[in-house]
Amino acid sequence: MAKKTSGMLKIKWVRSFIACPQDMRQTIRGLGFRKMNQTVERADTPATRGMILKVRHLVVVEE
């Protein structure tokens, strides 16, 4: 996850959270995802980085 010059990260949800605990589901929803293969753009902050780290096996950070 390289830091972009604009301070924004493009995150894509690629794996289902069906077998994941409730806190991971809430993290995915907290990042702003509503459906699979959706891409959202979020500010590159420590809070966002922490959320991505928690669900790193479910999302892909696009450069």
CNS distance restraints for C-alpha pairs under 8 A (distance, minus, plus):
assign (resid   1 and name CA) (resid  61 and name CA) 6.70 0.50 0.50
assign (resid   2 and name CA) (resid  63 and name CA) 7.71 0.50 0.50
assign (resid   3 and name CA) (resid   7 and name CA) 7.10 0.50 0.50
assign (resid   3 and name CA) (resid   9 and name CA) 7.93 0.50 0.50
assign (resid   3 and name CA) (resid  44 and name CA) 7.50 0.50 0.50
assign (resid   4 and name CA) (resid   8 and name CA) 6.41 0.50 0.50
assign (resid   4 and name CA) (resid   9 and name CA) 7.09 0.50 0.50
assign (resid   4 and name CA) (resid  63 and name CA) 7.58 0.50 0.50
assign (resid   7 and name CA) (resid  43 and name CA) 5.89 0.50 0.50
assign (resid   7 and name CA) (resid  44 and name CA) 5.16 0.50 0.50
assign (resid   8 and name CA) (resid  41 and name CA) 6.42 0.50 0.50
assign (resid   8 and name CA) (resid  42 and name CA) 5.53 0.50 0.50
assign (resid   8 and name CA) (resid  43 and name CA) 4.42 0.50 0.50
assign (resid   8 and name CA) (resid  44 and name CA) 5.08 0.50 0.50
assign (resid   9 and name CA) (resid  41 and name CA) 5.48 0.50 0.50
assign (resid   9 and name CA) (resid  42 and name CA) 5.29 0.50 0.50
assign (resid   9 and name CA) (resid  43 and name CA) 6.11 0.50 0.50
assign (resid   9 and name CA) (resid  44 and name CA) 5.84 0.50 0.50
assign (resid   9 and name CA) (resid  61 and name CA) 6.94 0.50 0.50
assign (resid   9 and name CA) (resid  62 and name CA) 7.23 0.50 0.50
assign (resid   9 and name CA) (resid  63 and name CA) 7.40 0.50 0.50
assign (resid  10 and name CA) (resid  39 and name CA) 6.58 0.50 0.50
assign (resid  10 and name CA) (resid  40 and name CA) 5.74 0.50 0.50
assign (resid  10 and name CA) (resid  41 and name CA) 4.48 0.50 0.50
assign (resid  10 and name CA) (resid  42 and name CA) 6.57 0.50 0.50
assign (resid  10 and name CA) (resid  61 and name CA) 5.83 0.50 0.50
assign (resid  10 and name CA) (resid  62 and name CA) 5.20 0.50 0.50
assign (resid  10 and name CA) (resid  63 and name CA) 6.80 0.50 0.50
assign (resid  11 and name CA) (resid  39 and name CA) 5.51 0.50 0.50
assign (resid  11 and name CA) (resid  40 and name CA) 5.43 0.50 0.50
assign (resid  11 and name CA) (resid  41 and name CA) 6.25 0.50 0.50
assign (resid  11 and name CA) (resid  42 and name CA) 7.61 0.50 0.50
assign (resid  11 and name CA) (resid  59 and name CA) 6.66 0.50 0.50
assign (resid  11 and name CA) (resid  60 and name CA) 5.78 0.50 0.50
assign (resid  11 and name CA) (resid  61 and name CA) 4.53 0.50 0.50
assign (resid  11 and name CA) (resid  62 and name CA) 5.89 0.50 0.50
assign (resid  12 and name CA) (resid  37 and name CA) 6.06 0.50 0.50
assign (resid  12 and name CA) (resid  38 and name CA) 5.71 0.50 0.50
assign (resid  12 and name CA) (resid  39 and name CA) 4.31 0.50 0.50
assign (resid  12 and name CA) (resid  40 and name CA) 6.54 0.50 0.50
assign (resid  12 and name CA) (resid  59 and name CA) 5.51 0.50 0.50
assign (resid  12 and name CA) (resid  60 and name CA) 5.18 0.50 0.50
assign (resid  12 and name CA) (resid  61 and name CA) 6.31 0.50 0.50
assign (resid  12 and name CA) (resid  62 and name CA) 7.08 0.50 0.50
assign (resid  13 and name CA) (resid  33 and name CA) 7.30 0.50 0.50
assign (resid  13 and name CA) (resid  35 and name CA) 7.91 0.50 0.50
assign (resid  13 and name CA) (resid  36 and name CA) 5.64 0.50 0.50
assign (resid  13 and name CA) (resid  37 and name CA) 5.11 0.50 0.50
assign (resid  13 and name CA) (resid  38 and name CA) 5.83 0.50 0.50
assign (resid  13 and name CA) (resid  39 and name CA) 6.67 0.50 0.50
assign (resid  13 and name CA) (resid  58 and name CA) 6.18 0.50 0.50
assign (resid  13 and name CA) (resid  59 and name CA) 4.46 0.50 0.50
assign (resid  13 and name CA) (resid  60 and name CA) 6.51 0.50 0.50
assign (resid  14 and name CA) (resid  36 and name CA) 6.16 0.50 0.50
assign (resid  14 and name CA) (resid  37 and name CA) 5.31 0.50 0.50
assign (resid  14 and name CA) (resid  58 and name CA) 5.84 0.50 0.50
assign (resid  14 and name CA) (resid  59 and name CA) 5.40 0.50 0.50
assign (resid  14 and name CA) (resid  60 and name CA) 6.84 0.50 0.50
assign (resid  15 and name CA) (resid  36 and name CA) 7.27 0.50 0.50
assign (resid  15 and name CA) (resid  57 and name CA) 7.57 0.50 0.50
assign (resid  15 and name CA) (resid  58 and name CA) 4.64 0.50 0.50
assign (resid  15 and name CA) (resid  59 and name CA) 6.72 0.50 0.50
assign (resid  16 and name CA) (resid  36 and name CA) 7.10 0.50 0.50
assign (resid  16 and name CA) (resid  58 and name CA) 6.84 0.50 0.50
assign (resid  17 and name CA) (resid  24 and name CA) 7.53 0.50 0.50
assign (resid  17 and name CA) (resid  25 and name CA) 6.34 0.50 0.50
assign (resid  17 and name CA) (resid  58 and name CA) 7.33 0.50 0.50
assign (resid  20 and name CA) (resid  24 and name CA) 6.27 0.50 0.50
assign (resid  20 and name CA) (resid  25 and name CA) 6.87 0.50 0.50
assign (resid  21 and name CA) (resid  25 and name CA) 6.67 0.50 0.50
assign (resid  22 and name CA) (resid  26 and name CA) 6.24 0.50 0.50
assign (resid  23 and name CA) (resid  27 and name CA) 6.19 0.50 0.50
assign (resid  24 and name CA) (resid  28 and name CA) 6.29 0.50 0.50
assign (resid  24 and name CA) (resid  54 and name CA) 7.24 0.50 0.50
assign (resid  24 and name CA) (resid  55 and name CA) 6.45 0.50 0.50
assign (resid  25 and name CA) (resid  29 and name CA) 6.34 0.50 0.50
assign (resid  26 and name CA) (resid  30 and name CA) 5.85 0.50 0.50
assign (resid  27 and name CA) (resid  31 and name CA) 6.22 0.50 0.50
assign (resid  27 and name CA) (resid  51 and name CA) 6.32 0.50 0.50
assign (resid  27 and name CA) (resid  54 and name CA) 7.81 0.50 0.50
assign (resid  27 and name CA) (resid  55 and name CA) 7.39 0.50 0.50
assign (resid  28 and name CA) (resid  32 and name CA) 6.86 0.50 0.50
assign (resid  28 and name CA) (resid  33 and name CA) 6.04 0.50 0.50
assign (resid  28 and name CA) (resid  55 and name CA) 7.34 0.50 0.50
assign (resid  29 and name CA) (resid  33 and name CA) 5.22 0.50 0.50
assign (resid  29 and name CA) (resid  34 and name CA) 6.73 0.50 0.50
assign (resid  31 and name CA) (resid  40 and name CA) 7.95 0.50 0.50
assign (resid  31 and name CA) (resid  42 and name CA) 7.88 0.50 0.50
assign (resid  31 and name CA) (resid  48 and name CA) 7.71 0.50 0.50
assign (resid  31 and name CA) (resid  51 and name CA) 7.46 0.50 0.50
assign (resid  32 and name CA) (resid  40 and name CA) 6.98 0.50 0.50
assign (resid  33 and name CA) (resid  38 and name CA) 6.60 0.50 0.50
assign (resid  33 and name CA) (resid  39 and name CA) 7.70 0.50 0.50
assign (resid  33 and name CA) (resid  40 and name CA) 7.11 0.50 0.50
assign (resid  34 and name CA) (resid  38 and name CA) 7.39 0.50 0.50
assign (resid  42 and name CA) (resid  48 and name CA) 7.39 0.50 0.50
assign (resid  43 and name CA) (resid  48 and name CA) 7.21 0.50 0.50
assign (resid  44 and name CA) (resid  48 and name CA) 6.36 0.50 0.50
assign (resid  44 and name CA) (resid  49 and name CA) 6.93 0.50 0.50
assign (resid  45 and name CA) (resid  49 and name CA) 6.22 0.50 0.50
assign (resid  46 and name CA) (resid  50 and name CA) 6.11 0.50 0.50
assign (resid  47 and name CA) (resid  51 and name CA) 6.37 0.50 0.50
assign (resid  48 and name CA) (resid  52 and name CA) 6.21 0.50 0.50
assign (resid  49 and name CA) (resid  53 and name CA) 6.10 0.50 0.50
assign (resid  50 and name CA) (resid  54 and name CA) 6.30 0.50 0.50
assign (resid  51 and name CA) (resid  55 and name CA) 6.63 0.50 0.50
assign (resid  52 and name CA) (resid  56 and name CA) 5.44 0.50 0.50
assign (resid  52 and name CA) (resid  59 and name CA) 7.44 0.50 0.50
assign (resid  55 and name CA) (resid  59 and name CA) 6.56 0.50 0.50
assign (resid  56 and name CA) (resid  60 and name CA) 7.21 0.50 0.50
